[in-house]
Amino acid sequence: MKSICFICQNVDCKVRGAEQLMSEITNQLAARSINAEVKSYLCFGACDRGPNIVVYPQKCWYTRVQLTDVPDIVDSVAGGPAVTRLDTVERSLKAMIYELLDTGVF
């Protein structure tokens, strides 16, 4: 299954650079010919930890993402290990968002 990088585009994440992250991840995936898609997401509910990125179906959630984190995230999408230093979201919120994504509504 193709990976999807969902990048929150709500106001808190946008003011912290989510649009630039979306562009940079898209460019790096394309440069490496990685079969993945980048999509905006309205809100994951972790606004205080933005920008937020969820890689699906791997179910990796990355918080407080900076441009310097993009190569590690792209490596993870390409099959490398998850970027655990960026995983700071509570289990209950993750479970709720992952359940929504599992329904295919995105």
C-alpha positions in Angstrom: 0.0 0.0 0.0 1.2 3.5 -0.9 2.3 5.7 2.1 0.5 8.9 2.6 2.1 11.8 4.5 -0.8 13.8 6.1 0.4 17.3 7.0 -1.8 19.4 9.2 -2.8 22.7 7.6 -4.7 24.3 10.4 -3.7 27.7 11.6 -1.4 26.7 14.5 0.6 24.3 12.2 0.6 26.7 9.3 2.1 29.6 11.3 4.8 27.1 12.4 5.8 26.2 8.8 3.5 23.4 7.8 3.1 24.7 4.2 6.9 24.8 3.7 7.2 21.3 5.2 4.5 20.0 2.8 6.5 21.4 -0.1 9.8 20.1 1.1 8.5 16.6 1.8 6.8 16.5 -1.6 10.1 17.6 -3.3 12.3 15.1 -1.4 9.9 12.2 -2.1 9.9 13.0 -5.8 13.6 13.4 -5.9 14.1 9.9 -4.5 11.2 8.4 -6.6 9.5 7.2 -3.4 6.0 6.0 -4.1 4.2 8.1 -1.5 1.6 10.8 -1.5 1.5 14.1 0.5 -1.9 15.4 1.5 -3.1 18.2 3.7 -5.2 17.4 6.7 -7.5 19.8 8.5 -6.5 19.2 12.1 -5.2 16.3 14.2 -6.0 17.9 17.5 -2.5 18.4 18.8 -2.2 22.1 17.9 0.2 22.9 20.7 2.7 20.4 19.2 2.5 21.5 15.6 3.5 21.2 12.9 2.0 17.7 13.0 2.6 15.0 10.3 1.1 11.5 10.3 2.5 8.9 8.0 -0.1 6.3 7.1 -0.6 3.3 7.0 2.6 3.1 9.1 0.9 5.1 11.8 3.8 7.3 12.6 2.9 10.7 14.1 5.5 13.4 14.1 5.2 16.6 16.2 7.1 19.9 16.3 8.5 19.1 12.9 11.2 21.4 11.5 12.7 21.5 8.0 15.8 19.8 9.4 13.6 16.7 10.3 12.4 16.2 6.7 15.2 13.9 5.5 14.6 11.6 8.5 10.9 11.5 7.8 11.5 10.8 4.1 13.8 8.0 5.1 11.1 6.6 7.3 8.5 6.8 4.5 11.0 4.9 2.3 11.0 2.0 4.7 13.5 3.2 7.3 12.8 3.4 11.1 10.3 5.7 12.6 11.7 9.0 13.8 10.9 8.4 17.5 12.3 11.7 18.8 9.3 13.4 17.0 6.7 11.2 18.6 5.3 13.0 21.6 1.5 12.6 21.2 -0.7 10.8 23.8 -1.8 7.3 22.9 -5.5 8.1 23.2 -5.3 10.9 20.6 -3.2 8.8 18.3 -5.7 5.9 18.6 -8.6 8.2 17.7 -6.9 9.7 14.7 -5.6 6.3 13.5 -9.2 4.9 13.8 -10.5 7.8 11.6 -7.8 7.2 9.0 -8.5 3.4 9.1 -12.0 4.2 7.9 -10.6 5.6 4.7 -12.2 9.0 5.2 -9.5 11.5 4.3 
